Amino acid sequence: MENASTPTHCPYCALQCGMNVTSLPQGGVEVTERPDFPVNRGALCGKGRTAARVLSPAVRLTTPLVREGGRLVEAGWPRALDRIAEGLGAARERYGPDALGVFGGGGLTNEKAYALGKFARVVLGTSQIDYNGRFCMSSAAAAGTKAFGLDRGLPFPLEDIPKTGCVILVGSNLAETMPPSLRFFSELRENGGTLIVVDPRRTRTAEQADLHLAPRPGTDLALALGLLHLVVAEGRTDEEYIRERTTGWDEARAAAMAHWPEYVERITGVPVPQLREAVRMFCAPDAAMVLTARGPEQQSKGTDTVGAWINLCLATGRPGRPRSGYGCLTGQGNGQGGREHGQKADQLPGYRKLDDPAARRHVAGVWGVPPDSLPGPGRSAYELLDSLGTDVRALLLMGSNPVVSAPRAAHVEERLRSLDFLAVADVVLSETAELADVVLPVTQWAEETGTTTSLEGRVLLRRQAVTPPPGVHSDLYVLHELADRLGVEKGFPTDPEETFEELRRASAGGPADYSGITYRRLAEENGVFWPCPDEPAAGAASAARPHPGTPRLFGDRFATPDGRARFVPVVHRATAEEPDAEYPLLLTTGRVVSQYQSGAQTRRVAELNAAAPGPFVELHPRLAARLGAADGDRLAVISRRGRAVAPARITGAIRPDTVFMPFHWPGEGRANTLTNPALDPTSRMPEFKSCAVRVEVLDPKA
């Protein structure tokens, strides 16, 4: 294995770009281009090119740590695992199984996510499991399931984007969050198509657009309804499609007609002529798409907001037609697969619902336990974090850093500190791991084999390329050893392919059916799109020909009982927290190109830190003049939940009523100290994208 080049995939975003990893004879690891993978064709962003830096023992964990006398000290694996089993067991004995919590991550492989969900329900017997992917695209998942009966980020491959006629990209700055994908949109425009970008900021992505709509944060719902109103008023609906392939149109149309253009302009700040131009551009070609990301989704009305954009697609006859439809740009590396196989509070493997008796029987049969032994749905991610130290007394956390990434982060940090017991398994000593009673060093992307599922619904094989440092074990090993110590000797293999084979059986017949996918197929075919049942291809002359997978969904029917898509009527409502005299501005948050999520890994890479060394507050020149702020001045941004401090970055690329902060850093510049945990009633998504703040200049440069 050493000194050989291994084809694998990037550890960061949901593009899961192909790359080659090579162990160098003189030591170290090199990442090089892999042109055969169709998503990136060899292109890598700065994070991908430097991904091997985090493999260095100098920046990552290599030995377990156990808290003694208030300090984390090195310990052997048996002692560390014994300590975790004792901490979990003591809390369960004293308070019951639901006093144990499990918190996972959208970067875990499918095998690890599957095993973690099984561990929580079979070994611990707790309902209290969720994961940070709840903060990613849960609103889009909820809206897609309501409308289409199925949630898969993109119901078509990325390669369809350049072939469509128009794309409305809502709340995504993909030029910075997933740069290799930008070429699909450049090719769209080269082919004569048009790009509309919806974002309160004129981002690098918005600069590529034919039309940029800059609504006030939290008003995307009104914007989508205003566009649908104009589609109806201008006679641009596809009546035949609506009649033959949908239900619920009359109610959705009536709701949209209450949002006339001038009213929508007052709410959003987007001028009526721009609304009309957007409708003209979207409706003119035969094929068009709407793609959403965190902007419209991370709101306390995110499900309704995404539903309004889906209604716009349905009214114009887009979903289920070639090169058309609605899709969501998943963020985390395995944000799609991570929620399909059981680490989400209400789901079992195969995207089955935990409260469905048939689903419980099937999965319990695979696991060899009685169906009634499986606990019911538990708390969502923020609700679980909020319950720490009170209802939930001990927590096992894998691959997440909520001290930086959770909303109302200071409160979440306080809740973590109040636990009776906290165990963290991670690659690096994150800000959350620093609070733990036990920290376990686990293998990362290039040191292990496993599968992930990209934003396209393409299941991929990440191959082990290098040997992990001595003393580092996989998360599967951790779960195997803990299960054994807690009285379950079988059912938690350490081999990822063996785990995947069980996952195949558990997912069989479910919405996310992986039963026809094998490691061999993934290696030979560069990935397989789910659903892929274990059955012959339609019309196959021989039963030996496997199901090909499903790159494109909904061509013949939607995944609803009657095969029709459902319009869901929605109306505009205000954000959970509107500006007032005390907090007159809106804060929105997001990412920068050289850091990733909570920054736990990327902040350890010198090249990335040189490009993005710390947090900042982006504000408009008019707002800066009103505050008396100059570029580089230290600003305090204050919300009802706390205070963050960072230097000013003055730019005309943002609305005058809005400030922006990236969320990658801890400490005084932690943006999520400010954000609002108000939850969407359906998806339980917190309102990261909009909260009321005021800004003060701390030490103006005069």
N, C-alpha and C positions, 0 to 999 in steps of 0.2 A: 504493500500500500504506500510506503514511504517513497518519496522522490518520483511519484507518478502523478499524472494529471487526472483529476477526477471531475466529471461533469456533475454539477449540482445546482443549487438555487440560493439566491440571496436571502439573508436572514431578516431583512427589514420589511418593506411594504408589501401589499397584496398583489403587486405585479409578479412577485416571485421570479425576478429576472434570472435567466440562465447565466451561469458563470462556470469557469473551470478553476479548480483549486489545486495547487501544486506545492508539495513540500520540497523546499530547496536543499540541495546537498550541503550548503554551508550553514544551514539552519534557517528557521523562519518559514513563512508560508506566503505564497503569491497568488493573487486573484487575477485571472486573465479573461478576455472576452470569449464568449461561447456563441458564435453566430447562428448555430442550428436551432436555437430556441426562438419560436416565432414572435413572442411577445416583445422582446427587446433586441433581437437580432444582434446580440453582442454589446449593445450600448449599456453602460452602467453609469449611475450617478456617483457623486463623491462618496456617499455612504457605502454603496456597494463596492466601489474600488478599494476602500479602506477597511472593509469588513474584517479582514484577517487580523487587523491590529488588536482586536479584542480577544483573539486567541492567545495572546501573549500572557504568560504567567505573571508578568509585571503589573498587569491591570485587572486581572480576574482572580476570583477565589480559587484556591487549590487545596484547602483543608477545612474540615468542619470547625465551627466556632460555637462555644457554649458560654453562656453568661455566668460569671462567678464574681461575687462581690461588686456587682454593678458594671463589670467590664466583660467584653467578649474575648475569650482566650481560646487558643487552638486545642482541639481534642481529636481523638480517634473516631472513626465511623461507628463502631459498636456503642461507645458511650453516648455519642450524639443521638443515634437512633433510639437507644434506650430512654434517653431523656425525653424525646418527643413522644414516644409511646406512653411513658409515665404521665406526661403533662396532659395528653389527650384523654387517657384513661381516667385520670383523677377527676377531670372536669365532667366526663360522662357519668361517672359513678355518683358524683355529688349532685349534679344538676339535670342529668338526662341527656339523651343523644342530641337533641336540638340545641344544647349549649355548645356544641362543637360546630365551627364554621370552616368552610373550605373556599378559598378564593383563587381562581385560576387566571389564565392569561390568553389573549388572542395570538400570542406568538408560539404557544405550545403546539407541537405536532398533533395530528389527528390521533395518533396512538396514545400520546400522553393525556390529551383532553378526554379521550374515551376512558382511559384507566382511572383518571382523577374522578370523573363522575361516578364510575363504578365503585371506587374506593369510598367515596362519601356515603353512598347509599347502601352498600353491602357490608363494608367493614365498620364504618362509624355509625351507620343507621340514621344519619342526619338529613334533614331536608334543606339545611342551610348551606347551599353551594351556589355560587354565581361567579362571574368573571368580568374582567375589564372590557371585554368586547361588548358588554351592555352599553358602554359609553361610545361605541363605534357606530354601528348602523342598525341598532335595534328598532328605531322608528321606521326606517325604510323596510325592514323585515316585517314589521307589523302591518304596514300599509300594503306591501306587496302581497302578503298572505290574504288580507281582506279582499283585495281586488282580483288576484289571479289564483288564489288557493295554494300558492307556493312561493317561497322566498329563495331566490338565488340572485346574488348581487347583480350580475349581468346575465340576461337570458340569451345572449348571443356573444360570440367571440369579439375581442377588440378589433380584429381584422375587418369587421363589418363597418366600423366607424368611418373610414375614408370613402366608403361606397354609398353612404347615405347622402341626403340632400341638405339637411340642416340639423345641427345639434344645439339644444339649449343646455348649457352646463351650469347647474345651480349650486352655488356655495362650494366650489372646488378650486383650489389653486394648484392644480396638478403640475404646473411648471416647476413648483418647488416641492410638492409632496411626493410626486412620482414622476420625475422628469423624463424617463425614457418613454412614457406614454404620450408625451406631447407630439411626437412625430405622427401619430394617428390623426391628430387634429390638423396638423400642418398639411398632411396628405389630403385630408378632407377639403381644405381650401384650395389646394393645388388642383383638385379634381372638379372645382367649380362649386363645391358646397359652401355653406355659410356656418359661422359659429357665433352663438349668442352666449355671453357670460353674464351671470347674475351674481354680483358680489358687492358689498358695501365699499370695498377697496378696489382701486385700480391696480391689481396684482400683475405679476409677470404673465399670468394666464390671460387676464382681461386685456392686456396689451395686444394679444394675438387675435382678439375677437373682431368680427365685423360690426357687432353691436354690443356695448357694455351697458347693462342696467345696474344701477347702484342704489338699491333700496335701503331704507333704514333697517338696521338689524332687528330681526324678529317680525318682519312684515312680509316674508316670502309667501305666506298663506294668502294674504290679500292680493299679492301680485299675481299668483297663479289663478285665483278666482277672477281677477280683472281681465286676464288674457282669455279665459274661457268665456266670459261675458261677451267679449268682442268677437270671438269665434262664432258664437251663436248669433249675435246681432248682425254680423256681416255675412251670414249664410254659408259659413265654411265648415259646418259639421258634415261628417260622413254618415248620412242617415241609413244607408244600406248596412254598413258595418255595425252601427249601433243596434239596428233591428235584429240582425242575424247573430251577433256575437256577444251581446252585453245584456245586462239587466240593470234597473234602477236609474235610468237616464232622466226620467221626468223629475224626480226629486233632486238629483244633482244639478240639473239645469236650472230649476227654480232657485236653488241656493246660490248659484253663480250669478244669476240675473240681478240679485240684490247688490252686486258689487260693480256699479257702473264706473266708467273710466275716471271721471273727475273725483269721485269718492276714493278710488284706489290711489290716485295721484296724491291726495291729501294724506293718506295713511303712509304710503311708501316713499314719497318724494320722487318717484319716477314720472317724468312728464308724459302726458297722454300721447303726444306724437311718437314717443319711443315705444309705448305700449302697442300702438297700431302697427308700427314698423316690425316689432317682434312677431306679431300675429301674421303679418304678410310674409315674412321670411320663413316662418315655421310651416305655414300652410301651402306655400307655393310649390314645393317639390312633392313628388309622389311618396318619397320616403323621408322620414325624420325621426329624431330621437330626443328624449329628455333624459339627462343623467344628473342625479343628485349626489351630494356628498354631505359632509358634516354640517355645512351652513344651515340648510333647512331642517336637518335631522336632529341636531343637538338643541332642541327647544322643548319647552313644556307642552307644546302643541305640535311636536315634530311628526307624529303619525298623521294627523289631519293635514299638515303642510305637504308632506309627500303624497298623501292621497289626492290633494288638489292638483298636483302636477300629473299624477296618473290619470285623473279625470280628463285633463287637457289632452293627454295622449289618446285615451279611449274615444273621446268625442271627435277626434280627427282621424280615427281609424288606423292607429299606428301599431299597437302591440300585436304580436303574432304574425306580422307581415314581414317579408324580406327586408333586411337592412333598416328596420324600424323598431320603435317601441320605447319602453321605459327601462332604465337600469340604474343601479347604485354602484358607486365607486367605493368599494370596501377599503378600509385604511390599513389595518394591521395585517401582518404577514399571513396569519391563518385565521383572520377574523371570520371568514366564511366557514371553514371546517370546524373552527373552535366552538361554534354554537350548534353544530349539527349533531354532535355525538355525546352530549350529556353533561357538560359542565355549566350549562345554563339552568337556572333555577326550576324551570318548568318543562324541560325537555329530556327525552331519552334518546339513545343513539338512532340514527337514521332520520333525525328531525321529527321523531314521534313526540306526541304530547304526553306528559307525565300523568295527566288525569284521564287518559283514554284507557279503559279496561283492556281492550285488545292489545294495545301497545305494551301495557304492563305485563300481560301474559307472555307476549312474544319475547321481550327482553329478559324477563325473569327466567324463562325457559332456557335461554342461552346462558344465563349466569348461574343456573342451577339453584335458584332460591324461590320460595313461594311468592307469588305476585303481591299478596297482601303484606309482605315484609318490606316492600319498597315504600319509603316515605313519600308524602305528597309534595307539591310545589312549595318552595321556600321563598325567602325574601330576594328581591332584586339587588343588584350590586351596591348601590348607595344605601339602600335600606339595611342591607347586611352590615356594611361598614358602620352605619349609624348605631346599630344595635350592639356593637362590640363593648365588652365590659359590663353590660347589663344583662341582656338575654343571652348573648353569645359570649362565652367566657374563655374559650380557647380557639385559636385559629391556625390552620395550616394554609400557607400562601405560597403559590408557585408562579414565578414568572410575571410578577406585576409589582408596581411601585406606586401605590395609591397615595403615599405621603406627598408626591408631586402631582400625580395625574387625576386625583379625585376632586370633585367640586367641594367647596368649603373645606379646603385641604387642612387648615389649622385644626378644625374640629375633628376631621378624620384622624389626624396625627394624635390628637388627645385621646380619641377612642382606642386607637391601637396601643397607646401607652397604658391604658386602663385594664387591658386584658390580664387574666390570670396567667395565660401562657400564649406565646407566639412563636411559631416555627416558620422559617422562610427557606425555600430552595431557590437558588438563583445562580446566575453566572458571575455576577459582580456584587460587591457590597453596596447595594442601593441604599437610599435614604430610609426605606422601609426596613431593609435587612438590619440596619444599624440599631433598630429598636427591638430586635428579636431576642428570645431566650436561647434559641438554637438556629444557626445558619448552616445550610448544607451547600457545598459547591457542586454544581451539576454540569453535565456536558452541554455544549451548545452546537449550533447548526452544523459546522464542518467536522465535529467530533462524534457524530451519531448519524444513524440512518433513521428515516421516518418520512411520513407523507404530510403534505400541506395541501390546501385547496385555495386556489387563487380567486381573485375577484371575478373571473370568468366562470367559476364553477369547474375549473380544470384541476383534477387531482394530480399531484406531482410527487415525484420521488426525490427527496433530498438524500444524497449518499454520503456516508462517512468518508472523509478525505484525509483526515489526520488522526493520530492517536492522542487521546486526551492526556493531560498531565497526570502523573501518578497521584492517586488519592482523590480523583474526581470521578463520580459515578453519574449515571443517567437518572432522570426522574422516575423511569420505570423501575430501576433498582430500588430507589427510595420507597416507592409504593409497595413493592414486593416485600421489602424488609419490614416496613411498618405493619403491613397486613399480617405477616407472620407473627410479629410481636403482639398484635392485638387479637390473635386467635383465629385468623383465616389463613390457613397454610397453602391453599391452592387458589388459582384463578387470577394471579397477577404475575404473568411471565415477564422476564426482563428482556426478552428478545422482541424487537419491534415488529418483525414480520409475523411472529406468532400472535402478537397483540392485534395486528391488522387483520389477520385471518379471523379472529373472533369478532372484530368490528364488522367485517363483511357479513357475518351471520346475523349479528345484532341489527344491522341496518337493512337487511333483506326485506323487501316489501314496503319499506317506509318511503316517505317523500324523497329523502336523500339516500337513495339506494346505491350502495357501493359493492353489492355482492358480486358483480361481474368484473370487478377490478382486482388485479393482482400486482404484486411488485414486478413480476416479469413483464406484464403488459405496460406498466408505467415506464419501465426502462426502455422498452422497445418502441413505444408509441409517443414518447415525449409528453406523456400525460393523457388522461382520459376524463371526459366530461361526465359528471353525474346528471341525472340518474342513469345508472348502468346496471341493470339487473343481470343476474346469472342465468341467462337464457340465450338461445340462438338469435342472430340478427333476423329482422323481419324479411321473409322471402328467401332465407338462406337455403341453398341446395343441400347443405350438410349441417347437422347439428353441431359440428365441430367449429363452425364459424361463430365467434362470440358476438355478443351485443356490442355495437360500435361506440356506445356512449351517446350523449345528447348535447351537441354543441349549441343547438338552437331550440328553444322551448316555444310552446304554444302555437305552433304552426297550424295544427288541426283543431285543437281544443285547449281550453285553459284547465287548470288542475282543480276545478270546482266540481261539485257533484253533477251539475247540469252542463258542464263544459263551457259555460259563458263567464266572461269577466263581469265583475260587479262594480258599478259606479257606487261610491259612498258619498252621500251629501255632506259637505262641510261648509262652515262659515268662518269668517275672520273673527279672531278675538285677540285681545292685547296680550303682550308677554306677561309673565308672572310679576315682573317688577319694572314699572315704567319710571322714567325720570321725573324728578320733582324739584322743588326749590333747594333741598339739601343735597341731592344727588342729581345734578342736571344733565349729565352726559350718559352715553351708553358705552359699555365696554364690550368688545368682541375679542375672541382669542383664536389662535391658530398656530401653524408651524412655520419654520423657516427651512430652507433647502438643506442646510448642513447639519441639522440636528433631527432626532427622531423621538417622538412620543415623550416620555419623561426624561429622556437624555441619559438614562442610567448607563447605557453602553457608548453612545456617540460622544458624550462629554469626556470620555477617556481616550479619545483619538485626537492627537495634536493637530493634524491637518484640519479636522472639522472645527475644533475650537478656535483655530486661527481665523477661519472664515466666519464663525458665529460664536464670539467669545462670551456673550451674556445677554440677559434680557434687555428690552427697551420698551419705550412707550411711543407708539406712532400717533401723531396728531397733526391736524390741518394747520396751515399757517395762520388762518384767521383765529382759530382757537388759541394757538400759541401767543399771538399778539394780545388777545384778551387776557391771558394769564400772565403775560410778561415773561414768557419762557423762550429761551434760545436753544438751538441745537446742542445737545449734550448736557443740558441742565438736569440735575437730579429732580425727578418728579415723584411725588407720592400719589398713588391712585388708591382711593378709599371707597369701599362699599360697605354695606351693612354687616358684612362678615369679617372685614379686616382691612389690612393696608399692605400694599406692595410698593416697592421703591425701585426705580430704574431710570436710566438716562433718556432724555427726550430725543426723538427722531422726527423731525418736522418734514412733512411731505404733502403735496397737493393730491396725492393718490388716495386719500381717505376723506370721508364725509366730515364736515365741520362739527357735527353733533356726536361724533363717534371717536373713541380711541381704541387702539389695538395693542395687545401684548401677546408675544409667543409664550407657550406654557412649558418649555423644556427644562426650566431651572428651579432649583430649590432656594431656600433662604429668603432674603428680603425681597427678591425679585420674583417670587413664586406667584404667577398669575392666578393659579387656582385657589389661592387664599381668598380671592375676591368673588369667584363665580358662585352662581346660585344653584342649590340642589333641588329646586322646584322640579317635580317629576311629571313627565307625560303620563296621563292616566292609563294608557294602553301599553306603551313600550317600556315605561319606567325609566326613560332617558332623562338625565338632568339637563337643565337649561344652561349649558356652557356658553352658548353663542350670544347671550344678551343679558346684561344686568346693569343696574343704575349705579353710577359712580360720580365722584367729584375728583378733581385733579388739583394738587397744590405744588407750587414750585418751592423746593427746599433750600437750595443755595444757588440763586441765579448768578451767572457769570457776568459781572459788570465791570 
